[in-house]
């Protein structure tokens, strides 16, 4: 099975910046415990400037996915839980109010021993151990400083067919 890392594309220059989400409550590397204490729905704000890009995946303050990605993920894994973040613009002329989701991704210890890290603990090369993945379609890799969401080839293809905005996919080595 082929696996891909899902991330916010580097081509996005002006991703929407959220206000009103406490980074201690919505940390970058969210744990299962962090996820469980979140409210079912939280309100946050964004500036509403014309230059802001509404991406289907946001990386700050934590990984947030659009409603469209949530619907797609439900096709492949009905057990995933979600907590909502409803956005409202601070600009009165902008009435766009997108709904984003924090997903309770299973965090799997599947990092292969041949994966390489830099001296500061950041990942140099991600290599997954296929024996430890256990047939999951969507998951996060445990034991990393970075937030790595991994999807299978069918999920990646579904994402590409939908032409979602601001999505990056990178093939991951599996041994």
KOLKE-266733 format. One line per field, with one value per residue: residue number from 0; x, y, z of N, C-alpha, C in turn. Coordinates in pm, 1 decimal. Example, Ala and Ser with C-alpha at 12.3 -4.5 7.8 and 13.67 -1.06 7.14 Angstrom:
2
seq: (0;1)
n_X: (1319.0;1285.0)
n_Y: (-569.0;-225.0)
n_Z: (780.0;708.0)
ca_X: (1230.0;1367.0)
ca_Y: (-450.0;-106.0)
ca_Z: (780.0;714.0)
c_X: (1320.0;1290.0)
c_Y: (-330.0;3.0)
c_Z: (780.0;787.0)
REM end
This chain:
175
seq: (0;1;2;3;4;5;6;7;8;9;10;11;12;13;14;15;16;17;18;19;20;21;22;23;24;25;26;27;28;29;30;31;32;33;34;35;36;37;38;39;40;41;42;43;44;45;46;47;48;49;50;51;52;53;54;55;56;57;58;59;60;61;62;63;64;65;66;67;68;69;70;71;72;73;74;75;76;77;78;79;80;81;82;83;84;85;86;87;88;89;90;91;92;93;94;95;96;97;98;99;100;101;102;103;104;105;106;107;108;109;110;111;112;113;114;115;116;117;118;119;120;121;122;123;124;125;126;127;128;129;130;131;132;133;134;135;136;137;138;139;140;141;142;143;144;145;146;147;148;149;150;151;152;153;154;155;156;157;158;159;160;161;162;163;164;165;166;167;168;169;170;171;172;173;174)
n_X: (84.9;51.7;148.2;80.3;187.5;-17.9;-61.2;-55.2;-19.8;290.0;264.9;67.5;37.8;-86.8;-244.7;-549.9;-555.1;-616.7;-798.7;-855.2;-833.4;-690.9;-359.3;-258.6;-471.0;-538.2;-306.3;-16.0;95.0;-125.4;-247.1;-417.8;-544.2;-553.3;-730.6;-966.7;-1058.1;-1145.3;-1401.1;-1712.9;-1785.8;-1633.2;-1595.9;-1419.0;-1222.0;-1139.5;-953.8;-1073.9;-972.4;-926.0;-703.7;-653.6;-634.9;-862.8;-802.0;-824.0;-700.8;-554.0;-263.5;-205.9;-340.8;-331.7;-373.8;-625.0;-911.2;-1114.0;-1474.3;-1531.4;-1313.7;-1352.9;-1594.0;-1503.0;-1308.0;-1477.6;-1582.0;-1381.0;-1303.6;-1505.5;-1481.6;-1336.1;-1326.1;-1451.0;-1403.2;-1553.6;-1471.5;-1597.7;-1570.4;-1572.2;-1577.5;-1402.1;-1438.0;-1699.9;-1810.7;-1749.3;-1903.3;-1848.2;-1838.6;-1666.9;-1657.2;-1443.9;-1259.8;-1119.1;-955.9;-969.5;-730.5;-606.5;-311.9;-29.5;234.6;449.1;687.9;966.9;1274.9;1485.9;1433.2;1538.7;1665.1;1729.8;1978.6;1833.1;1602.0;1405.7;1250.8;1433.8;1415.2;1125.5;1023.5;807.4;697.5;557.0;442.4;340.9;131.5;-124.1;-340.4;-477.4;-643.2;-618.0;-413.3;-198.3;154.5;328.8;565.0;702.5;822.5;698.7;375.6;242.2;22.7;-98.7;-212.4;-375.2;-322.6;-580.0;-728.3;-573.9;-601.2;-876.2;-883.1;-738.7;-908.4;-1119.2;-1026.3;-940.2;-844.9;-520.1;-393.2;-140.4;36.7;260.0;455.8;530.4;796.1;783.5;866.0)
n_Y: (-118.6;221.8;525.6;862.4;1184.9;1432.2;1775.6;2138.0;2315.2;2445.6;2641.7;2811.5;3136.4;3331.3;3219.2;3192.1;3357.4;3271.3;3411.8;3422.0;3159.6;2978.9;2888.7;2718.2;2560.8;2464.9;2311.7;2281.5;2020.2;1823.6;1614.9;1305.5;1347.0;1630.4;1672.1;1551.9;1722.9;1947.5;2185.4;2093.7;2263.6;2557.1;2910.1;3120.0;3385.0;3565.3;3795.1;3866.8;3990.6;4057.5;3937.0;3710.1;3356.8;3098.9;2797.5;2437.9;2296.5;2386.7;2481.3;2610.4;2732.3;2464.2;2152.0;2195.5;2097.6;2135.8;2137.2;1988.5;1810.9;1670.9;1536.7;1370.4;1216.9;1076.0;886.5;701.1;640.9;592.1;600.4;816.2;1104.2;1441.3;1791.4;2103.0;2422.6;2722.3;2982.4;3336.5;3643.1;3944.8;4163.4;4357.6;4357.9;4113.3;3813.7;3547.8;3247.0;3005.4;2656.7;2471.8;2178.5;2002.6;1709.5;1397.2;1226.1;890.9;818.5;668.3;451.9;410.7;465.6;387.4;228.1;309.9;570.6;909.0;1167.7;1513.0;1681.1;1844.1;1707.4;1725.9;1584.5;1426.3;1236.8;1068.0;747.5;481.9;197.7;-73.7;-293.6;-200.6;-30.3;-136.2;-140.6;107.5;390.4;664.7;852.7;971.7;1009.6;886.5;1005.2;1221.9;1560.7;1712.4;1755.6;1506.9;1398.1;1109.9;949.5;692.4;569.0;551.0;746.7;974.9;996.7;1049.1;1299.9;1450.5;1428.4;1590.5;1844.4;2020.9;2314.3;2436.7;2209.8;1977.0;1687.9;1428.6;1157.3;889.0;698.2;351.0;68.6)
n_Z: (0.0;-78.6;80.9;182.9;289.0;422.4;392.0;441.7;149.4;27.0;-157.3;-86.6;3.5;162.3;381.5;564.3;875.6;1203.1;1475.7;1822.5;1897.8;2140.8;2163.0;2353.4;2416.9;2169.8;2054.4;1836.9;1807.1;1872.7;2127.1;2215.2;2459.3;2465.5;2253.4;2347.9;2552.7;2421.7;2325.5;2170.5;1965.8;1861.9;1843.8;1626.3;1481.7;1178.5;971.7;727.7;507.1;158.5;48.2;192.9;192.2;173.3;269.2;233.7;424.3;724.5;905.6;1140.0;1447.5;1507.8;1332.0;1105.8;927.4;635.5;590.6;364.5;343.1;578.0;520.5;313.6;453.4;622.8;452.4;437.8;698.3;946.7;1218.9;1308.4;1514.3;1551.9;1621.4;1604.4;1452.8;1407.5;1184.9;1172.6;996.8;1071.9;922.1;817.7;561.0;458.0;440.1;455.3;626.0;711.3;810.4;1005.3;1108.0;1381.5;1378.6;1543.5;1500.4;1489.5;1666.5;1572.2;1653.1;1434.8;1319.9;1136.4;1222.8;1064.7;997.9;978.3;1190.1;1259.8;1464.3;1639.9;1681.6;1489.1;1200.3;946.2;740.5;668.0;734.3;722.0;914.4;781.3;908.8;1145.3;1091.4;1055.0;866.3;860.0;715.2;754.7;960.6;1231.8;1283.4;1555.4;1806.5;1697.8;1650.5;1465.2;1309.1;1150.9;918.8;776.3;483.1;289.5;-49.4;-190.7;-46.3;-91.5;-371.3;-385.7;-265.8;-453.4;-676.5;-603.2;-618.6;-412.3;-225.6;-156.5;-67.9;3.3;-98.6;-28.8;-118.9;100.3;226.1;278.2;465.9)
ca_X: (0.0;123.1;104.2;116.0;172.5;-113.2;-17.2;-91.0;75.2;383.9;225.7;-25.1;117.6;-162.2;-350.0;-629.3;-498.3;-725.2;-789.3;-949.2;-806.0;-577.9;-266.3;-237.9;-586.4;-531.8;-162.3;28.1;104.0;-236.8;-252.3;-552.8;-597.2;-584.5;-849.5;-1084.1;-1108.0;-1195.1;-1545.9;-1763.8;-1782.3;-1568.6;-1602.1;-1294.1;-1237.3;-1031.7;-963.7;-1163.7;-905.3;-939.5;-582.9;-648.5;-674.8;-936.2;-749.7;-897.6;-627.6;-477.9;-166.0;-186.2;-247.7;-326.6;-422.1;-769.3;-952.2;-1241.5;-1591.9;-1520.8;-1220.3;-1418.6;-1687.4;-1422.2;-1249.4;-1583.3;-1597.5;-1272.7;-1289.5;-1620.4;-1450.8;-1271.6;-1408.4;-1419.1;-1449.4;-1568.9;-1428.1;-1674.3;-1500.5;-1646.5;-1490.7;-1412.4;-1474.1;-1845.6;-1851.0;-1721.1;-2001.4;-1806.1;-1820.0;-1635.1;-1652.1;-1326.8;-1266.8;-1002.0;-983.5;-904.2;-659.6;-533.2;-168.2;27.0;379.4;484.7;811.5;1065.6;1403.0;1578.9;1399.3;1649.7;1630.4;1837.5;2022.1;1732.5;1484.8;1318.5;1262.0;1509.1;1351.6;1017.2;1008.4;708.0;705.5;426.2;387.1;278.7;22.9;-248.3;-447.7;-548.4;-643.3;-585.1;-355.9;-81.0;272.5;370.2;706.9;763.0;794.7;610.6;240.1;239.3;-99.7;-70.6;-330.8;-346.5;-336.9;-718.7;-768.6;-501.3;-665.2;-1005.4;-853.4;-699.7;-1025.7;-1208.0;-960.1;-944.6;-747.7;-414.6;-358.2;-16.6;53.3;397.2;470.8;610.4;864.0;733.6;948.6)
ca_Y: (0.0;348.9;623.1;1000.4;1285.6;1537.6;1899.6;2263.1;2337.4;2558.5;2741.8;2904.6;3246.2;3410.7;3137.5;3262.9;3354.0;3267.1;3486.9;3372.4;3020.5;2973.1;2784.6;2618.9;2471.7;2409.0;2306.5;2231.6;1873.9;1788.1;1477.2;1252.9;1417.9;1767.5;1664.3;1513.9;1833.6;2057.4;2201.7;2034.6;2370.0;2678.6;3022.5;3193.5;3494.2;3594.0;3936.3;3886.5;4063.8;3994.7;3861.6;3584.9;3239.5;2995.7;2666.5;2324.6;2249.0;2492.9;2419.0;2687.5;2689.4;2318.5;2104.7;2212.2;2055.2;2193.3;2050.0;1899.3;1703.2;1588.9;1447.1;1271.3;1127.4;988.6;776.4;605.5;604.5;643.3;605.8;943.4;1204.4;1577.6;1905.8;2210.7;2561.6;2807.6;3108.9;3455.4;3752.0;4070.2;4265.9;4350.8;4333.7;3973.5;3729.9;3407.9;3188.8;2864.2;2565.6;2384.2;2069.8;1938.0;1565.3;1313.2;1121.4;793.9;844.7;534.6;438.4;334.1;521.0;281.2;257.5;373.3;713.0;992.6;1295.0;1609.2;1691.6;1911.5;1621.4;1736.9;1471.5;1445.7;1149.4;987.8;611.6;411.9;52.7;-121.0;-392.3;-131.3;57.6;-210.0;-118.5;234.7;478.4;801.9;849.7;1054.9;934.7;916.4;1020.0;1327.8;1698.8;1762.8;1701.2;1437.1;1323.7;1016.4;891.7;589.4;609.7;582.4;874.4;1079.1;1011.3;1116.0;1440.8;1512.8;1435.7;1697.4;1973.5;2103.4;2422.8;2450.4;2077.0;1916.9;1544.8;1385.5;1013.1;852.3;570.0;247.8;-51.6)
ca_Z: (0.0;-84.0;180.5;152.3;393.8;388.1;456.1;374.4;41.7;39.4;-257.1;-21.8;58.5;259.7;442.6;662.7;1010.6;1299.5;1600.7;1922.4;1934.2;2232.3;2117.3;2459.2;2409.0;2034.8;2024.9;1706.3;1817.7;1960.3;2176.1;2234.3;2576.4;2422.2;2169.7;2427.3;2635.4;2338.3;2310.2;2045.8;1865.1;1910.4;1750.4;1608.1;1386.0;1085.0;933.9;614.0;398.7;26.6;15.7;268.7;115.4;247.4;231.0;286.5;540.9;791.3;994.2;1262.8;1551.8;1500.1;1201.8;1086.9;794.4;592.5;592.4;249.6;377.2;680.6;450.3;243.4;552.9;674.1;358.1;458.1;839.2;1022.5;1362.0;1343.2;1582.0;1509.4;1699.9;1508.3;1471.4;1315.7;1163.4;1131.3;954.6;1146.1;823.2;802.9;422.0;425.9;509.9;448.2;759.7;690.9;924.0;1003.8;1205.0;1438.9;1371.9;1644.2;1427.0;1570.8;1665.1;1561.1;1665.4;1314.4;1265.5;1115.4;1288.1;970.0;982.0;1023.1;1253.1;1281.1;1603.5;1722.3;1694.5;1371.8;1109.4;822.8;641.7;726.4;682.7;803.5;929.6;733.9;1003.0;1259.0;1045.8;1082.0;770.5;875.2;597.6;795.4;1095.7;1259.0;1324.7;1693.0;1833.9;1616.1;1687.2;1361.5;1299.5;1021.9;889.5;668.3;419.6;190.0;-188.9;-227.7;14.3;-165.5;-502.1;-363.6;-239.4;-579.9;-765.4;-557.7;-646.2;-292.6;-235.7;-56.9;-18.4;-45.4;-74.6;-55.6;-98.0;216.2;212.3;370.1;461.9)
c_X: (88.8;61.6;157.8;98.5;78.6;-72.2;-70.5;17.9;163.2;348.5;127.8;57.2;45.5;-278.4;-421.6;-566.2;-611.4;-693.9;-890.3;-935.5;-678.6;-486.1;-233.9;-352.8;-590.1;-385.1;-132.3;30.9;-2.0;-232.5;-398.0;-619.7;-636.8;-715.1;-975.3;-1141.1;-1158.3;-1347.3;-1588.2;-1762.8;-1726.6;-1581.5;-1465.2;-1317.9;-1118.1;-1056.1;-1061.8;-1103.5;-919.7;-820.5;-572.6;-703.6;-741.3;-891.7;-837.0;-823.3;-545.8;-383.5;-147.0;-318.5;-235.9;-378.1;-574.1;-803.0;-1089.2;-1353.3;-1585.3;-1426.6;-1281.2;-1514.5;-1612.5;-1363.6;-1353.3;-1608.9;-1496.6;-1255.5;-1402.3;-1590.8;-1383.6;-1371.6;-1359.4;-1473.0;-1445.7;-1510.7;-1499.4;-1604.5;-1596.8;-1546.8;-1511.4;-1445.9;-1623.4;-1891.0;-1825.8;-1814.4;-1967.9;-1775.1;-1790.4;-1631.0;-1531.9;-1340.5;-1127.9;-1037.0;-905.2;-836.0;-599.6;-384.0;-99.2;179.7;427.2;610.0;914.1;1198.6;1503.6;1542.4;1512.3;1597.7;1753.7;1872.2;1919.6;1604.0;1387.1;1349.9;1338.1;1445.7;1249.7;1010.1;914.5;733.9;568.8;362.2;309.6;157.6;-114.3;-365.0;-527.1;-536.6;-596.6;-532.1;-244.2;32.5;313.7;521.4;778.0;733.4;695.9;475.7;227.6;110.7;-70.8;-201.9;-286.5;-366.7;-482.7;-768.7;-702.9;-564.9;-799.9;-987.0;-822.1;-818.0;-1116.2;-1149.0;-972.8;-829.6;-646.5;-367.8;-225.7;-15.1;195.3;405.7;566.4;670.1;812.9;820.1;883.8)
c_Y: (124.0;445.8;761.0;1088.0;1393.2;1663.7;2020.6;2293.9;2459.4;2670.1;2844.4;3013.2;3321.6;3330.0;3219.7;3246.1;3366.6;3349.5;3425.5;3224.7;3018.6;2857.8;2683.8;2518.1;2399.8;2400.5;2247.6;2078.3;1825.6;1640.5;1433.4;1323.4;1561.0;1769.0;1641.0;1629.2;1953.3;2062.9;2138.9;2136.4;2495.5;2785.5;3089.9;3296.5;3500.0;3734.3;3961.2;3968.0;3986.2;3906.8;3729.4;3469.6;3137.2;2859.2;2556.5;2255.1;2365.9;2426.4;2493.8;2733.5;2537.6;2277.4;2114.3;2173.0;2113.8;2089.5;1948.1;1782.5;1612.3;1489.4;1335.7;1170.4;1030.0;870.3;664.7;561.4;669.1;657.9;737.1;1037.3;1342.7;1677.6;2026.2;2343.6;2643.8;2942.0;3218.3;3565.8;3874.2;4186.4;4252.6;4320.4;4188.3;3884.4;3581.2;3357.3;3039.7;2785.0;2474.1;2283.1;2030.1;1790.3;1492.9;1196.3;1020.0;821.8;709.4;539.0;350.2;387.9;407.6;324.4;323.0;518.8;796.5;1122.7;1382.7;1612.7;1755.7;1829.1;1629.1;1622.5;1508.4;1363.6;1060.9;853.4;539.3;261.9;-5.2;-221.4;-325.6;-47.2;-6.0;-170.6;9.8;318.3;619.5;795.3;952.2;966.5;981.3;936.8;1126.1;1464.7;1760.3;1691.3;1638.8;1355.7;1239.9;959.6;786.6;645.7;637.2;715.3;989.5;1103.1;1082.1;1264.8;1512.2;1526.4;1553.4;1836.7;2070.0;2203.4;2419.5;2319.4;2033.2;1769.5;1506.0;1236.1;986.7;714.4;474.0;124.1;-163.1)
c_Z: (0.0;16.1;144.2;275.0;340.6;463.0;380.2;273.4;67.7;-58.0;-199.9;46.9;169.4;317.0;549.0;801.6;1111.1;1423.3;1697.7;1953.6;2017.2;2191.5;2227.4;2461.2;2273.9;1991.9;1887.8;1706.2;1916.7;1997.7;2187.5;2352.6;2544.3;2343.8;2253.1;2509.2;2554.2;2341.5;2178.0;1931.8;1929.9;1802.0;1747.1;1497.7;1292.3;1031.1;819.5;501.5;267.9;-7.5;91.1;185.4;207.0;197.5;289.8;400.2;594.9;890.7;1126.2;1319.5;1561.3;1363.1;1197.7;943.7;763.3;602.9;479.2;278.5;483.7;614.9;377.0;342.3;607.8;581.3;384.5;603.2;920.4;1171.5;1404.2;1410.3;1541.6;1610.8;1606.4;1551.4;1365.5;1305.4;1120.0;1099.6;1043.9;1052.9;793.5;660.0;379.2;507.9;502.5;589.1;747.8;821.8;904.8;1116.1;1252.9;1441.3;1481.1;1575.6;1523.3;1556.6;1678.1;1571.0;1550.6;1247.0;1254.1;1175.2;1195.0;939.5;1040.3;1081.8;1260.9;1429.6;1695.3;1738.0;1578.7;1275.1;982.6;710.9;713.4;654.9;778.4;803.9;895.9;828.5;1115.6;1219.6;1064.7;991.5;785.7;748.4;629.0;937.5;1107.6;1307.0;1464.1;1701.1;1752.8;1676.0;1590.0;1365.7;1161.2;1010.5;765.6;616.1;317.8;49.3;-227.7;-169.4;-61.3;-302.6;-490.6;-338.6;-370.5;-676.0;-729.9;-577.6;-528.9;-297.2;-120.9;2.9;-80.5;-9.5;-114.1;-24.6;18.3;191.6;320.0;353.4;540.3)
REM end
